[in-house]
């Protein structure tokens, strides 16, 4: 049994936020909320390790962007990303 460490509070964060596992073609999809960046809402964007620098331009500096960059920092290949500016946006389903 693990023991508590004195004076340490463990807070679990969802490391898979907005991450949908790889599809049949083996390419994962990230879905996230962002009111920043130049990407259009509900439009799928393909991102490769070669052009990962555009992620901040497309989605701004947000937790959504950080999750995509974490994917690339762990050796991820091509991925798809879809942004919505509203957490309850029904239009995102048509993009998928």
Number of C-alpha atoms within 10 A of each C-alpha: 3 4 5 9 8 6 6 7 8 8 6 6 7 7 9 11 14 19 17 14 12 13 9 7 6 11 15 18 21 23 20 22 20 22 14 16 16 13 20 14 18 21 17 18 16 14 18 15 15 9 10 17 12 14 22 18 14 18 25 18 14 15 15 23 22 15 18 25 17 12 19 17 11 8 8 15 16 17 20 18 25 24 28 22 14 14 11 9 12 11 13 18 8 8 12 11
